[in-house]
C-alpha cells in the first residue's frame, strides 16, 4: 500500500551541506540529484537487510530506478552545457556518494 505524501518535507540538511537549494532552477536540479542519490543508496542498502525474496527484488528494483533518475538528472546538466560524467561511478553507494552529487 503506497504511503501518502507529506504536506511538506525538510530539505534544510541538503541546503546546509551545499547539495542544492530552492533559489534557482540549477540549484533545484542539484537538490533533486542529491535526493535521488540518497534514495538509491537507501533502497539498495535496506534491500540487503531483507529476508523475503520478493521484498528484496522490490527494494532492489526501486533502488535501481532511483539510480536511473540520478543518471537522468546528470545527463540533463550536460544538455544544459555543464560538462560532467553522466555516470561518475559504477555503483551508487555511501562510499562514492560525493562523486554523484553536484555542490552549489
C-alpha positions as semicolon CSV with decimal commas, in nm:
position;residue;x (nm);y (nm);z (nm)
1;X;0,000;0,000;0,000
2;X;0,158;0,334;-0,104
3;X;0,235;0,583;0,171
4;X;0,053;0,915;0,149
5;X;0,273;1,214;0,062
6;X;0,364;1,452;0,342
7;X;0,233;1,810;0,340
8;X;0,594;1,933;0,333
9;X;0,947;1,797;0,351
10;X;1,253;1,928;0,533
11;X;1,545;1,957;0,291
12;X;1,741;2,201;0,507
13;X;2,021;1,949;0,572
14;X;2,086;1,927;0,196
15;X;2,084;2,306;0,160
16;X;2,319;2,348;0,458
17;X;2,555;2,087;0,304
18;X;2,559;2,283;-0,024
19;X;2,388;1,998;-0,212
20;X;2,122;2,212;-0,374
21;X;1,882;2,490;-0,293
22;X;1,541;2,623;-0,396
23;X;1,665;2,960;-0,522
24;X;1,723;2,873;-0,890
25;X;1,642;2,605;-1,146
26;X;2,002;2,478;-1,144
27;X;2,013;2,453;-0,766
28;X;1,675;2,281;-0,756
29;X;1,816;2,025;-1,001
30;X;2,120;1,979;-0,775
31;X;1,886;1,925;-0,480
32;X;1,682;1,673;-0,679
33;X;2,003;1,492;-0,770
34;X;2,111;1,465;-0,406
35;X;1,767;1,337;-0,307
36;X;1,765;1,074;-0,584
37;X;2,117;0,957;-0,496
38;X;2,020;0,919;-0,132
39;X;1,703;0,732;-0,228
40;X;1,907;0,491;-0,441
41;X;2,151;0,435;-0,155
42;X;1,871;0,385;0,097
43;X;1,672;0,135;-0,109
44;X;1,970;-0,077;-0,207
45;X;2,120;-0,070;0,144
46;X;1,793;-0,171;0,302
47;X;1,728;-0,438;0,038
48;X;2,038;-0,618;0,160
49;X;1,882;-0,645;0,507
50;X;1,555;-0,802;0,392
51;X;1,481;-1,174;0,426
52;X;1,178;-1,211;0,196
53;X;1,291;-1,267;-0,165
54;X;1,001;-1,071;-0,317
55;X;1,080;-0,773;-0,095
56;X;1,450;-0,792;-0,186
57;X;1,357;-0,780;-0,554
58;X;1,110;-0,495;-0,500
59;X;1,354;-0,282;-0,299
60;X;1,638;-0,359;-0,539
61;X;1,432;-0,260;-0,840
62;X;1,321;0,063;-0,673
63;X;1,684;0,139;-0,587
64;X;1,793;0,092;-0,947
65;X;1,507;0,316;-1,060
66;X;1,630;0,589;-0,824
67;X;1,981;0,546;-0,971
68;X;1,832;0,591;-1,317
69;X;1,669;0,915;-1,201
70;X;2,006;1,041;-1,075
71;X;2,167;0,949;-1,407
72;X;1,893;1,131;-1,600
73;X;1,941;1,446;-1,390
74;X;2,317;1,434;-1,451
75;X;2,251;1,391;-1,826
76;X;2,026;1,700;-1,815
77;X;2,317;1,904;-1,678
78;X;2,520;1,801;-1,983
79;X;2,235;1,907;-2,209
80;X;2,245;2,248;-2,039
81;X;2,617;2,285;-2,107
82;X;2,754;2,165;-1,773
83;X;3,008;1,903;-1,874
84;X;3,005;1,622;-1,616
85;X;3,021;1,243;-1,640
86;X;2,664;1,114;-1,665
87;X;2,766;0,807;-1,463
88;X;3,058;0,909;-1,238
89;X;3,095;0,569;-1,067
90;X;2,987;0,213;-1,143
91;X;2,766;0,195;-0,836
92;X;2,568;0,437;-0,624
93;X;2,660;0,376;-0,260
94;X;2,772;0,555;0,056
95;X;3,138;0,524;-0,039
96;X;3,105;0,708;-0,373
97;X;2,809;0,935;-0,293
98;X;3,020;1,250;-0,334
99;X;3,108;1,152;-0,691
100;X;2,738;1,168;-0,780
101;X;2,645;1,494;-0,603
102;X;2,699;1,839;-0,760
103;X;2,766;2,105;-0,499
104;X;2,617;2,455;-0,516
